[in-house]
């Protein structure tokens, strides 16, 4: 595996874990009437490579599962990321 691919995998692992816990933190804040994490940040983390963490966070924490932009947006982001990964891997 090239060094670049290795670094990308490390990045994706980190952003996935961070995104998962940010969704959990936002759920906790919602339950305790605290200042919330903006939806743009939550979706931005998913778009930045954390779509798996976002989806897992939605399922585990039962958070944002009824909001259409999350219910359909996070899987759409994931699909685009998979398509880009397949294209990039096949090109290299």
Chimera marker file (.cmm) of the C-alpha trace (Angstrom):
<marker_set name="trace">
<marker id="1" x="0.000" y="0.000" z="0.000" r="1" g="1" b="0" radius="0.5"/>
<marker id="2" x="1.365" y="3.403" z="-0.895" r="1" g="1" b="0" radius="0.5"/>
<marker id="3" x="1.997" y="5.997" z="1.765" r="1" g="1" b="0" radius="0.5"/>
<marker id="4" x="-0.767" y="8.221" z="0.363" r="1" g="1" b="0" radius="0.5"/>
<marker id="5" x="-3.370" y="5.450" z="0.588" r="1" g="1" b="0" radius="0.5"/>
<marker id="6" x="-2.199" y="4.665" z="4.110" r="1" g="1" b="0" radius="0.5"/>
<marker id="7" x="-2.613" y="8.308" z="5.165" r="1" g="1" b="0" radius="0.5"/>
<marker id="8" x="-6.068" y="8.480" z="3.580" r="1" g="1" b="0" radius="0.5"/>
<marker id="9" x="-7.169" y="5.365" z="5.480" r="1" g="1" b="0" radius="0.5"/>
<marker id="10" x="-5.891" y="6.851" z="8.754" r="1" g="1" b="0" radius="0.5"/>
<marker id="11" x="-7.737" y="10.097" z="8.029" r="1" g="1" b="0" radius="0.5"/>
<marker id="12" x="-10.976" y="8.243" z="7.225" r="1" g="1" b="0" radius="0.5"/>
<marker id="13" x="-10.716" y="6.199" z="10.423" r="1" g="1" b="0" radius="0.5"/>
<marker id="14" x="-10.195" y="9.323" z="12.528" r="1" g="1" b="0" radius="0.5"/>
<marker id="15" x="-12.970" y="11.377" z="10.876" r="1" g="1" b="0" radius="0.5"/>
<marker id="16" x="-15.359" y="8.434" z="11.199" r="1" g="1" b="0" radius="0.5"/>
<marker id="17" x="-14.757" y="8.104" z="14.951" r="1" g="1" b="0" radius="0.5"/>
<marker id="18" x="-14.897" y="11.864" z="15.514" r="1" g="1" b="0" radius="0.5"/>
<marker id="19" x="-18.148" y="12.179" z="13.546" r="1" g="1" b="0" radius="0.5"/>
<marker id="20" x="-19.738" y="9.297" z="15.454" r="1" g="1" b="0" radius="0.5"/>
<marker id="21" x="-19.008" y="10.953" z="18.794" r="1" g="1" b="0" radius="0.5"/>
<marker id="22" x="-20.027" y="14.441" z="17.622" r="1" g="1" b="0" radius="0.5"/>
<marker id="23" x="-23.459" y="13.036" z="16.725" r="1" g="1" b="0" radius="0.5"/>
<marker id="24" x="-23.630" y="11.516" z="20.222" r="1" g="1" b="0" radius="0.5"/>
<marker id="25" x="-22.609" y="14.791" z="21.842" r="1" g="1" b="0" radius="0.5"/>
<marker id="26" x="-25.278" y="16.667" z="19.889" r="1" g="1" b="0" radius="0.5"/>
<marker id="27" x="-27.890" y="14.125" z="20.989" r="1" g="1" b="0" radius="0.5"/>
<marker id="28" x="-26.833" y="14.614" z="24.621" r="1" g="1" b="0" radius="0.5"/>
<marker id="29" x="-27.021" y="18.386" z="24.196" r="1" g="1" b="0" radius="0.5"/>
<marker id="30" x="-30.515" y="18.067" z="22.702" r="1" g="1" b="0" radius="0.5"/>
<marker id="31" x="-31.690" y="16.032" z="25.680" r="1" g="1" b="0" radius="0.5"/>
<marker id="32" x="-30.230" y="18.523" z="28.165" r="1" g="1" b="0" radius="0.5"/>
<marker id="33" x="-31.359" y="21.755" z="26.471" r="1" g="1" b="0" radius="0.5"/>
<marker id="34" x="-27.806" y="22.846" z="25.757" r="1" g="1" b="0" radius="0.5"/>
<marker id="35" x="-26.315" y="24.796" z="22.870" r="1" g="1" b="0" radius="0.5"/>
<marker id="36" x="-26.497" y="22.522" z="19.816" r="1" g="1" b="0" radius="0.5"/>
<marker id="37" x="-24.004" y="21.668" z="17.138" r="1" g="1" b="0" radius="0.5"/>
<marker id="38" x="-25.217" y="23.239" z="13.854" r="1" g="1" b="0" radius="0.5"/>
<marker id="39" x="-26.666" y="20.834" z="11.297" r="1" g="1" b="0" radius="0.5"/>
<marker id="40" x="-24.211" y="22.232" z="8.758" r="1" g="1" b="0" radius="0.5"/>
<marker id="41" x="-21.343" y="20.986" z="10.943" r="1" g="1" b="0" radius="0.5"/>
<marker id="42" x="-22.914" y="17.545" z="11.317" r="1" g="1" b="0" radius="0.5"/>
<marker id="43" x="-23.448" y="17.226" z="7.566" r="1" g="1" b="0" radius="0.5"/>
<marker id="44" x="-20.030" y="18.760" z="6.882" r="1" g="1" b="0" radius="0.5"/>
<marker id="45" x="-18.358" y="16.056" z="8.936" r="1" g="1" b="0" radius="0.5"/>
<marker id="46" x="-20.214" y="13.431" z="6.914" r="1" g="1" b="0" radius="0.5"/>
<marker id="47" x="-19.204" y="15.108" z="3.644" r="1" g="1" b="0" radius="0.5"/>
<marker id="48" x="-15.616" y="15.410" z="4.863" r="1" g="1" b="0" radius="0.5"/>
<marker id="49" x="-15.262" y="11.642" z="4.974" r="1" g="1" b="0" radius="0.5"/>
<marker id="50" x="-17.220" y="10.757" z="8.092" r="1" g="1" b="0" radius="0.5"/>
<marker id="51" x="-20.382" y="9.469" z="6.438" r="1" g="1" b="0" radius="0.5"/>
<marker id="52" x="-20.028" y="6.030" z="8.028" r="1" g="1" b="0" radius="0.5"/>
<marker id="53" x="-19.604" y="7.624" z="11.459" r="1" g="1" b="0" radius="0.5"/>
<marker id="54" x="-22.606" y="9.880" z="10.801" r="1" g="1" b="0" radius="0.5"/>
<marker id="55" x="-24.807" y="6.949" z="9.819" r="1" g="1" b="0" radius="0.5"/>
<marker id="56" x="-23.649" y="4.872" z="12.790" r="1" g="1" b="0" radius="0.5"/>
<marker id="57" x="-24.181" y="7.860" z="15.090" r="1" g="1" b="0" radius="0.5"/>
<marker id="58" x="-27.691" y="8.303" z="13.761" r="1" g="1" b="0" radius="0.5"/>
<marker id="59" x="-28.480" y="4.638" z="14.449" r="1" g="1" b="0" radius="0.5"/>
<marker id="60" x="-26.729" y="4.198" z="17.803" r="1" g="1" b="0" radius="0.5"/>
<marker id="61" x="-27.746" y="7.531" z="19.324" r="1" g="1" b="0" radius="0.5"/>
<marker id="62" x="-31.136" y="7.593" z="17.522" r="1" g="1" b="0" radius="0.5"/>
<marker id="63" x="-30.316" y="11.109" z="16.416" r="1" g="1" b="0" radius="0.5"/>
<marker id="64" x="-31.546" y="12.981" z="13.340" r="1" g="1" b="0" radius="0.5"/>
<marker id="65" x="-33.125" y="9.824" z="11.927" r="1" g="1" b="0" radius="0.5"/>
<marker id="66" x="-36.384" y="11.569" z="11.009" r="1" g="1" b="0" radius="0.5"/>
<marker id="67" x="-34.838" y="14.677" z="9.436" r="1" g="1" b="0" radius="0.5"/>
<marker id="68" x="-35.011" y="14.220" z="5.667" r="1" g="1" b="0" radius="0.5"/>
<marker id="69" x="-31.712" y="15.971" z="4.999" r="1" g="1" b="0" radius="0.5"/>
<marker id="70" x="-30.008" y="13.441" z="7.279" r="1" g="1" b="0" radius="0.5"/>
<marker id="71" x="-32.179" y="10.412" z="6.518" r="1" g="1" b="0" radius="0.5"/>
<marker id="72" x="-31.473" y="10.738" z="2.790" r="1" g="1" b="0" radius="0.5"/>
<marker id="73" x="-28.466" y="13.055" z="2.771" r="1" g="1" b="0" radius="0.5"/>
<marker id="74" x="-26.034" y="10.926" z="4.758" r="1" g="1" b="0" radius="0.5"/>
<marker id="75" x="-26.604" y="7.788" z="2.628" r="1" g="1" b="0" radius="0.5"/>
<marker id="76" x="-26.316" y="9.943" z="-0.530" r="1" g="1" b="0" radius="0.5"/>
<marker id="77" x="-23.021" y="11.385" z="0.711" r="1" g="1" b="0" radius="0.5"/>
<marker id="78" x="-21.806" y="7.854" z="1.437" r="1" g="1" b="0" radius="0.5"/>
<marker id="79" x="-22.779" y="6.682" z="-2.065" r="1" g="1" b="0" radius="0.5"/>
<marker id="80" x="-20.865" y="9.562" z="-3.666" r="1" g="1" b="0" radius="0.5"/>
<marker id="81" x="-17.833" y="8.831" z="-1.475" r="1" g="1" b="0" radius="0.5"/>
<marker id="82" x="-17.882" y="5.137" z="-2.430" r="1" g="1" b="0" radius="0.5"/>
<marker id="83" x="-18.172" y="6.048" z="-6.126" r="1" g="1" b="0" radius="0.5"/>
<marker id="84" x="-15.231" y="8.438" z="-5.815" r="1" g="1" b="0" radius="0.5"/>
<marker id="85" x="-13.165" y="5.815" z="-3.962" r="1" g="1" b="0" radius="0.5"/>
<marker id="86" x="-13.857" y="3.177" z="-6.615" r="1" g="1" b="0" radius="0.5"/>
<marker id="87" x="-12.962" y="5.635" z="-9.378" r="1" g="1" b="0" radius="0.5"/>
<marker id="88" x="-9.772" y="6.749" z="-7.591" r="1" g="1" b="0" radius="0.5"/>
<marker id="89" x="-8.635" y="3.206" z="-6.817" r="1" g="1" b="0" radius="0.5"/>
<marker id="90" x="-9.282" y="2.037" z="-10.366" r="1" g="1" b="0" radius="0.5"/>
<marker id="91" x="-7.412" y="5.030" z="-11.794" r="1" g="1" b="0" radius="0.5"/>
<marker id="92" x="-4.353" y="4.303" z="-9.664" r="1" g="1" b="0" radius="0.5"/>
<link id1="1" id2="2" r="1" g="1" b="0" radius="0.2"/>
<link id1="2" id2="3" r="1" g="1" b="0" radius="0.2"/>
<link id1="3" id2="4" r="1" g="1" b="0" radius="0.2"/>
<link id1="4" id2="5" r="1" g="1" b="0" radius="0.2"/>
<link id1="5" id2="6" r="1" g="1" b="0" radius="0.2"/>
<link id1="6" id2="7" r="1" g="1" b="0" radius="0.2"/>
<link id1="7" id2="8" r="1" g="1" b="0" radius="0.2"/>
<link id1="8" id2="9" r="1" g="1" b="0" radius="0.2"/>
<link id1="9" id2="10" r="1" g="1" b="0" radius="0.2"/>
<link id1="10" id2="11" r="1" g="1" b="0" radius="0.2"/>
<link id1="11" id2="12" r="1" g="1" b="0" radius="0.2"/>
<link id1="12" id2="13" r="1" g="1" b="0" radius="0.2"/>
<link id1="13" id2="14" r="1" g="1" b="0" radius="0.2"/>
<link id1="14" id2="15" r="1" g="1" b="0" radius="0.2"/>
<link id1="15" id2="16" r="1" g="1" b="0" radius="0.2"/>
<link id1="16" id2="17" r="1" g="1" b="0" radius="0.2"/>
<link id1="17" id2="18" r="1" g="1" b="0" radius="0.2"/>
<link id1="18" id2="19" r="1" g="1" b="0" radius="0.2"/>
<link id1="19" id2="20" r="1" g="1" b="0" radius="0.2"/>
<link id1="20" id2="21" r="1" g="1" b="0" radius="0.2"/>
<link id1="21" id2="22" r="1" g="1" b="0" radius="0.2"/>
<link id1="22" id2="23" r="1" g="1" b="0" radius="0.2"/>
<link id1="23" id2="24" r="1" g="1" b="0" radius="0.2"/>
<link id1="24" id2="25" r="1" g="1" b="0" radius="0.2"/>
<link id1="25" id2="26" r="1" g="1" b="0" radius="0.2"/>
<link id1="26" id2="27" r="1" g="1" b="0" radius="0.2"/>
<link id1="27" id2="28" r="1" g="1" b="0" radius="0.2"/>
<link id1="28" id2="29" r="1" g="1" b="0" radius="0.2"/>
<link id1="29" id2="30" r="1" g="1" b="0" radius="0.2"/>
<link id1="30" id2="31" r="1" g="1" b="0" radius="0.2"/>
<link id1="31" id2="32" r="1" g="1" b="0" radius="0.2"/>
<link id1="32" id2="33" r="1" g="1" b="0" radius="0.2"/>
<link id1="33" id2="34" r="1" g="1" b="0" radius="0.2"/>
<link id1="34" id2="35" r="1" g="1" b="0" radius="0.2"/>
<link id1="35" id2="36" r="1" g="1" b="0" radius="0.2"/>
<link id1="36" id2="37" r="1" g="1" b="0" radius="0.2"/>
<link id1="37" id2="38" r="1" g="1" b="0" radius="0.2"/>
<link id1="38" id2="39" r="1" g="1" b="0" radius="0.2"/>
<link id1="39" id2="40" r="1" g="1" b="0" radius="0.2"/>
<link id1="40" id2="41" r="1" g="1" b="0" radius="0.2"/>
<link id1="41" id2="42" r="1" g="1" b="0" radius="0.2"/>
<link id1="42" id2="43" r="1" g="1" b="0" radius="0.2"/>
<link id1="43" id2="44" r="1" g="1" b="0" radius="0.2"/>
<link id1="44" id2="45" r="1" g="1" b="0" radius="0.2"/>
<link id1="45" id2="46" r="1" g="1" b="0" radius="0.2"/>
<link id1="46" id2="47" r="1" g="1" b="0" radius="0.2"/>
<link id1="47" id2="48" r="1" g="1" b="0" radius="0.2"/>
<link id1="48" id2="49" r="1" g="1" b="0" radius="0.2"/>
<link id1="49" id2="50" r="1" g="1" b="0" radius="0.2"/>
<link id1="50" id2="51" r="1" g="1" b="0" radius="0.2"/>
<link id1="51" id2="52" r="1" g="1" b="0" radius="0.2"/>
<link id1="52" id2="53" r="1" g="1" b="0" radius="0.2"/>
<link id1="53" id2="54" r="1" g="1" b="0" radius="0.2"/>
<link id1="54" id2="55" r="1" g="1" b="0" radius="0.2"/>
<link id1="55" id2="56" r="1" g="1" b="0" radius="0.2"/>
<link id1="56" id2="57" r="1" g="1" b="0" radius="0.2"/>
<link id1="57" id2="58" r="1" g="1" b="0" radius="0.2"/>
<link id1="58" id2="59" r="1" g="1" b="0" radius="0.2"/>
<link id1="59" id2="60" r="1" g="1" b="0" radius="0.2"/>
<link id1="60" id2="61" r="1" g="1" b="0" radius="0.2"/>
<link id1="61" id2="62" r="1" g="1" b="0" radius="0.2"/>
<link id1="62" id2="63" r="1" g="1" b="0" radius="0.2"/>
<link id1="63" id2="64" r="1" g="1" b="0" radius="0.2"/>
<link id1="64" id2="65" r="1" g="1" b="0" radius="0.2"/>
<link id1="65" id2="66" r="1" g="1" b="0" radius="0.2"/>
<link id1="66" id2="67" r="1" g="1" b="0" radius="0.2"/>
<link id1="67" id2="68" r="1" g="1" b="0" radius="0.2"/>
<link id1="68" id2="69" r="1" g="1" b="0" radius="0.2"/>
<link id1="69" id2="70" r="1" g="1" b="0" radius="0.2"/>
<link id1="70" id2="71" r="1" g="1" b="0" radius="0.2"/>
<link id1="71" id2="72" r="1" g="1" b="0" radius="0.2"/>
<link id1="72" id2="73" r="1" g="1" b="0" radius="0.2"/>
<link id1="73" id2="74" r="1" g="1" b="0" radius="0.2"/>
<link id1="74" id2="75" r="1" g="1" b="0" radius="0.2"/>
<link id1="75" id2="76" r="1" g="1" b="0" radius="0.2"/>
<link id1="76" id2="77" r="1" g="1" b="0" radius="0.2"/>
<link id1="77" id2="78" r="1" g="1" b="0" radius="0.2"/>
<link id1="78" id2="79" r="1" g="1" b="0" radius="0.2"/>
<link id1="79" id2="80" r="1" g="1" b="0" radius="0.2"/>
<link id1="80" id2="81" r="1" g="1" b="0" radius="0.2"/>
<link id1="81" id2="82" r="1" g="1" b="0" radius="0.2"/>
<link id1="82" id2="83" r="1" g="1" b="0" radius="0.2"/>
<link id1="83" id2="84" r="1" g="1" b="0" radius="0.2"/>
<link id1="84" id2="85" r="1" g="1" b="0" radius="0.2"/>
<link id1="85" id2="86" r="1" g="1" b="0" radius="0.2"/>
<link id1="86" id2="87" r="1" g="1" b="0" radius="0.2"/>
<link id1="87" id2="88" r="1" g="1" b="0" radius="0.2"/>
<link id1="88" id2="89" r="1" g="1" b="0" radius="0.2"/>
<link id1="89" id2="90" r="1" g="1" b="0" radius="0.2"/>
<link id1="90" id2="91" r="1" g="1" b="0" radius="0.2"/>
<link id1="91" id2="92" r="1" g="1" b="0" radius="0.2"/>
</marker_set>
